[in-house]
Each structure stands twice: as C-alpha cells, then as structure tokens.
Amino acid sequence: MVRTLRDSASVARKRETELEEEMIENGLLERKAPVVASSKGDSISSIPTAKGALDENEEALRVRLESIGMHVGANLVERISRDRPRFTDTLDIVKFICKDLWTTVWEKQVENLRTNHRGVYVLTDSPFKPLARISAYGTAPEIIQKAKVYAYVPAGIIRGALARLGLQGTVTPDISDLPRCTFQIKLAKTG
C-alpha cells in the first residue's frame, strides 16, 4: 500500500508541475524566483537533485498518509467519545487519546505520557504495534528512515482526533530505536 501511495503522490506532483509550467507559458502565472543562499555554507542549486526529488516524494507520501490517518482518527474519536460528557480541559482530552483511543486502535494504552503544562505533550509507546514487526535489515539509520513511513498514519490519527475534539496542533513522530515510537504533540495556544 505504501508503494502505491508513494507512486500516486509522485504522479500527482508531476501533474502539478506540468500544470504550473503550462500556466507560466500562457502568462497566467509568474515564474518563481530562484532561491538565494543565505550564507556561504548553504548549497542551493536550481537543478533539482535526486535527493531533493526524493525529499519531495517523501513529503508528498507523508501528507497523504497523514491525511488518511486524520480522517480515521477524527471519525473514530467521534464514535468512541459519543456517550461521554464534554471534556473540561486539554489534559483530559490527551488522556482520553492515550487510554481510550490508543486501546481501540492498538489494543493497549500508551506506555508513557509527559507534559510541560504549556501545550506540549510527549506520548511514548514501546513496543509500538505498527513498528513491532519491521525487519531489521540494513544499517540503523536506513531502518529508522524506512520505519518513519509507518508512523505517519498514527500521527494523523492523533492529529485528527485532537481536531475533532476541538484542539489544533502538530504531531511529530520520532523513532530513535525500534520498536519504540514517541509522538510530540504541540498544541496551538488559545485565547
């Protein structure tokens, strides 16, 4: 499935680039100014490198997988919180995600929840089910890079659940060693 989504994202990106070029040729859109290096240490080329194209493909894949997770998380949290009274504060919402949502999706609660009480929450789970059966073939950085793809949907599930419960923020997955996964939630400041 990941390969299909990666290919689909690549085709969509190519189609978008072709459409932009056509609009530029017809005078409907101005050509973007080239990026200028901000310091001597920066290396910026106008020719996209293979690594740059790879990063764009990975970003497109991340966006697609995360949006799938957001739809799943939003609809799932709506269903499992239907019979509960309204949440009184942000910490209650995050605890609900760590206990009830996590149990519904991965059949266990989050191993650890930490907060600085200023809108940043860190959820740690080990072993994290989507990463538990990834084979360890290759060097550690290669394995972790490949495993990151499997954390995009769960990050989207968390973000979608938060959004449906009225909280906006970012969810950043971090995989430092398999099968442990850490999700950092930064909520937008309200009021």
Residue, then its C-alpha position, 0 to 999 in steps of 0.5 A: m500500500v505504501r508503494t502505491l501511495r508513494d507512486s500516486a503522490s509522485v504522479a500527482r506532483k508531476r501533474e502539478t508541475e506540468l500544470e504550473e509550467e503550462m500556466i507560466e507559458n500562457g502568462l497566467l502565472e509568474r515564474k518563481a524566483p530562484v532561491v538565494a543562499s543565505s550564507k556561504g555554507d548553504s548549497i542551493s542549486s536550481i537543478p533539482t537533485a535526486k535527493g531533493a526529488l526524493d525529499e519531495n516524494e517523501e513529503a508528498l507520501r507523508v501528507r497523504l498518509e497523514s491525511i488518511g490517518m486524520h480522517v480515521g482518527a477524527n471519525l473514530v474519536e467521534r464514535i468512541s467519545r459519543d456517550r461521554p460528557r464534554f471534556t473540561d480541559t486539554l489534559d483530559i482530552v490527551k488522556f482520553i487519546c492515550k487510554d481510550l483511543w490508543t486501546t481501540v486502535w492498538e489494543k493497549q494504552v500508551e506506555n508513557l505520557r509527559t507534559n510541560h503544562r504549556g501545550v506540549y505533550v510527549l506520548t511514548d509507546s514501546p513496543f509500538k504495534p505498527l513498528a513491532r514487526i519491521s525487519a531489521y535489515g540494513t544499517a540503523p539509520e536506513i531502518i529508522q528512515k524506512a520505519k518513519v513511513y509507518a508512523y505517519v498514519p498514527a500521527g494523523i490519527i492523533r492529529g485528527a482526533l485532537a481536531r475533532l475534539g476541538l484542539q489544533g496542533t502538530v504531531t511529530p513522530d520520532i523513532s530513535d530505536l525500534p520498536r519504540c515510537t514517541f509522538q510530540i504533540k504541540l498544541a496551538k495556544t488559545g485565547 
